[in-house]
């Protein structure tokens, strides 16, 4: 296990009706005037925004609002929010929605306190040194942005999708009422499940040794989504399934499952360019890219792929049942996994196939044709990643040749 610092300051307020506590939570963190950042109308139509406004006003807080955040959120609205925040004198930014609203709110919070161009943070020209406090009322389990230090924004000029990371962007609180996710379309629920699994898998495939604890934590979150996502799709009002998925989404991305291990994130790099070029839903692009990345990466080291096949997808190894007894030999191989590299690879490929089947069962795309992407655009997509000029380290180094093959 690698040395690490783990910092998770967010207060999570989880359960039915917790959105009514939003005003007291904002006031407790020193807010006087709150900028509410929301999406394209679903929170308004459902009555959630009315509840939030009432809670804020009941706590004696002033309100200003920015709505219209789109999926794959862009810099234009974020910049408008920064100007609104400054002009109104807002001292707290509250996201009501999913990852797009939260990421936009984080960008506004950083940009409102910065004298330069907010895009400096996303293109790594500057680091965030101060930011307004951010709070969240979560409406979809997917991005995990309610507990993460990350904001991902697409710049309209040049179609660049980039991220910024800072502890200052971690929300002060996140209100998490699973009931708010019951009315989601099946597509959003499925894409959210893929997003959650991707955040775990970007951490699971690591070159760090002696990571048994976080291996198991990763596998637990993956198993939760494997078991609960079909339940939520079959019965959208299944509170238990929705609650498990919502908490899994947070755990997947606040780095609980990734502490002390090197991480990859190159699947996200590739998927971001697909969503930028085609406007595809983030989870859908990951459903296409992740299995392809895994098929390419398995020859780097088949062991974690074989372990995943047995522990998560229940594929028998050496005549055993899919259940793993938890023991490991000194090399880190779970008892029952074959020692032969070719056998490990074959087992890992069966696990990847099971993963693809699972994604397809949720109604997600698993190929370029399913997504509506075009093979002739691959050179452009590779160029957009920038890996030809600056290969990206990870489980293996992603260069232009690897990106094209994946």
ABEGO torsion letter per residue (X at the ends): XBBBBBBBABBBBBEBGAAAAAAAAAAAAGBABBBBBBBAGAAAAAGAAAAAAAAAAAAGBBBBBBBGBBBGBBAAAAAAAAAAAAAAGBABBBBBEBAAAAAAAAAAAAAAABABBAAAAAAGABBBABBBBBBBBBABBBAGAAABABBBBBBABGGBBBBBBBAAABBABBBBBAAAAAABBAAAAAAAAAAAAAAAAAAABBABBGAAAAAAAAAAAAAAAAAAAAAAAABAABAAAAAAAAAAAAAAAAGAAABGBBBBGAAAAAAAAAAAAAGBBAAAAAAAAAAAAAAAAAAABAAAAAAAAAAAAGBBBGGBBABBAGBBBAAGBBBGBBABAAAAAAAAAAAAAAAAAAAAAAGBBABAAAAGBBAAAAAAAAAAAGAAABBBBEABBBBAAAAAAX
